[in-house]
Amino acid sequence: MDVIEISNLYFRYSKREEYLLKGLSLRVRKGELLAITGESGCGKSTLLSIICGIIPHIRKGEIEGEVKLFGREVRDMAIRDISKEVGIVFQDPDSQIFLPTVEDEIAFGPENLMVPREEIGLRIERALKAVNMEEYRLENPNNLSGGQKQLIAIASVLAMETDILLLDEVMSQIDEDGKDKIKRTILNLHREGKTMVIVDHDIDNLSLADRVLELKSGMLREFKGW
Amino acid sequence: MTREHNLDPRTKLVIVLCLSTLGIAVNNLALLSAIALLSYVAASLFRANLKRTFRKIKSLIYMLLFIALVQSIFTRGEPLLSAGGFAILTVNGVERALQFILRMAIVIFSATIIGTSSSRSIIQGLVQWKLPYDIAFMAALGIRFLPMLREEIRDSLVAIQLRGIDIKNIPIKERISLYSYLFNPLLVGTLLKAERLSIAMEMRGFRAYDKRTSYLVLKFTKLDYLIMFFSIAITAVFLIISYM
């Protein structure tokens, strides 16, 4: 079953003449770990923003073509419905973490989705276990390293228990040790059957994917090395 | 970990409200001194980090002292210190300056009491007081952005100094124009950060519903009720004495 279906997608930002994505098509199977690479500015992050509805719901631009999540057109879904299906983790953990304890941070998403209190407690435990950060539950995220912060950002999205997880250059600001921890977490999530799309310009970070695609000149193609 | 006191943040808000009301409403110098002392004792009892607060607001304290001095010079009344028939300081002026300093001290001491609770528990306190949760979160986020802005300013100044400009030893006129160059990139950088954070929050379902559940639930204890009762009672006594 394809959980993400994109066909013939064209996109350009407002006030830009040239299209960034030019007739792009993509299908992602349930449980697949897909990696997308490409040079800086080629539109990788834009593609993720379109998949999770940031574009056109929050940021504006001109979109043509179909983008479907579980068979439903993303532009017809409200952000609240999308956020139950897709979670996204961004490059900079400091722009995602804002509450005073790790526990508060992880609880934030489920609280917004009206998850009952007892269930939130269980989700916090599960999310922290998934990223192997159980002992940091009451820690202030500001006291953590970049890699640990990013793991907390991932745990915060995992607690929403979405079917799809999008990771936008999550290892780009992290040291080697942090990268290893994040890769281990991604592999564990993949084993548990989570559908994931990872975007990164560093091919070394994508070796764990089932399939690697390259975004070039607005189109996706099989990655055959630089 | 967050340095947090066990009392409900709403109790602390009531204490702060009482102290700041007294700070504004009372004019008598002796009473104001007593309220400032009370605020200091309360902040100490809550184990507020007063040393750190003073370090942070050191330049603000100098400014407050300067304002107090200006106020004391420009207030007319019975001369206390004069030169050539011109009154430099008046009794009224000194009194006003002292009132101003004591009021500011009350505000600063009481603000440190709030700082002993985490921002999340303060938000929860406000939400349980029926403040819409999005407004409570926005207020807390605004407070979070202040240190972020300070960090950005510090980083930009370090970047300038690394390019060989000694900010401390350049004329004030050039220093002002240097700060004006920093303003635009700082503003844009902060707005971009704010936008990224708001997108991350929305993608985690913020404002998806009119209500939200909460993992953190605050409950008043008997001690909270007792402290709130005494705070209000003491405030009433001070106000009565002050207006008698």
HADDOCK unambig.tbl for C-alpha pairs under 7 A between the chains (distance, minus, plus):
assign (segid A and resid 80 and name CA) (segid B and resid 205 and name CA) 5.53 0.50 0.50
assign (segid A and resid 80 and name CA) (segid B and resid 208 and name CA) 4.94 0.50 0.50
assign (segid A and resid 83 and name CA) (segid B and resid 203 and name CA) 5.56 0.50 0.50
assign (segid A and resid 83 and name CA) (segid B and resid 204 and name CA) 6.13 0.50 0.50
assign (segid A and resid 83 and name CA) (segid B and resid 205 and name CA) 5.85 0.50 0.50
assign (segid A and resid 87 and name CA) (segid B and resid 203 and name CA) 6.98 0.50 0.50
assign (segid A and resid 95 and name CA) (segid B and resid 193 and name CA) 6.22 0.50 0.50
assign (segid A and resid 95 and name CA) (segid B and resid 196 and name CA) 5.95 0.50 0.50
assign (segid A and resid 95 and name CA) (segid B and resid 197 and name CA) 4.93 0.50 0.50
assign (segid A and resid 96 and name CA) (segid B and resid 197 and name CA) 5.45 0.50 0.50
assign (segid A and resid 96 and name CA) (segid B and resid 200 and name CA) 5.63 0.50 0.50
assign (segid A and resid 99 and name CA) (segid B and resid 120 and name CA) 6.52 0.50 0.50
assign (segid A and resid 100 and name CA) (segid B and resid 118 and name CA) 6.39 0.50 0.50
assign (segid A and resid 100 and name CA) (segid B and resid 119 and name CA) 6.57 0.50 0.50
assign (segid A and resid 100 and name CA) (segid B and resid 120 and name CA) 6.56 0.50 0.50
assign (segid A and resid 107 and name CA) (segid B and resid 215 and name CA) 6.62 0.50 0.50
assign (segid A and resid 109 and name CA) (segid B and resid 204 and name CA) 4.78 0.50 0.50
assign (segid A and resid 109 and name CA) (segid B and resid 205 and name CA) 5.98 0.50 0.50
assign (segid A and resid 111 and name CA) (segid B and resid 212 and name CA) 5.50 0.50 0.50
assign (segid A and resid 111 and name CA) (segid B and resid 213 and name CA) 4.76 0.50 0.50
assign (segid A and resid 111 and name CA) (segid B and resid 214 and name CA) 5.49 0.50 0.50
assign (segid A and resid 112 and name CA) (segid B and resid 205 and name CA) 5.33 0.50 0.50
assign (segid A and resid 112 and name CA) (segid B and resid 206 and name CA) 5.43 0.50 0.50
assign (segid A and resid 112 and name CA) (segid B and resid 207 and name CA) 6.84 0.50 0.50
assign (segid A and resid 112 and name CA) (segid B and resid 208 and name CA) 6.51 0.50 0.50
assign (segid A and resid 112 and name CA) (segid B and resid 212 and name CA) 5.04 0.50 0.50
assign (segid A and resid 112 and name CA) (segid B and resid 213 and name CA) 6.76 0.50 0.50
assign (segid A and resid 113 and name CA) (segid B and resid 205 and name CA) 6.11 0.50 0.50
assign (segid A and resid 113 and name CA) (segid B and resid 208 and name CA) 6.88 0.50 0.50
assign (segid A and resid 113 and name CA) (segid B and resid 212 and name CA) 6.81 0.50 0.50
assign (segid A and resid 114 and name CA) (segid B and resid 212 and name CA) 5.13 0.50 0.50
assign (segid A and resid 114 and name CA) (segid B and resid 213 and name CA) 5.02 0.50 0.50
assign (segid A and resid 115 and name CA) (segid B and resid 213 and name CA) 6.51 0.50 0.50
assign (segid A and resid 116 and name CA) (segid B and resid 213 and name CA) 6.52 0.50 0.50
assign (segid A and resid 117 and name CA) (segid B and resid 213 and name CA) 6.79 0.50 0.50
assign (segid A and resid 117 and name CA) (segid B and resid 214 and name CA) 6.32 0.50 0.50
assign (segid A and resid 117 and name CA) (segid B and resid 215 and name CA) 5.08 0.50 0.50
assign (segid A and resid 120 and name CA) (segid B and resid 215 and name CA) 6.53 0.50 0.50
assign (segid A and resid 138 and name CA) (segid B and resid 1 and name CA) 6.68 0.50 0.50
assign (segid A and resid 139 and name CA) (segid B and resid 1 and name CA) 4.96 0.50 0.50
assign (segid A and resid 140 and name CA) (segid B and resid 1 and name CA) 5.28 0.50 0.50
assign (segid A and resid 140 and name CA) (segid B and resid 2 and name CA) 6.46 0.50 0.50
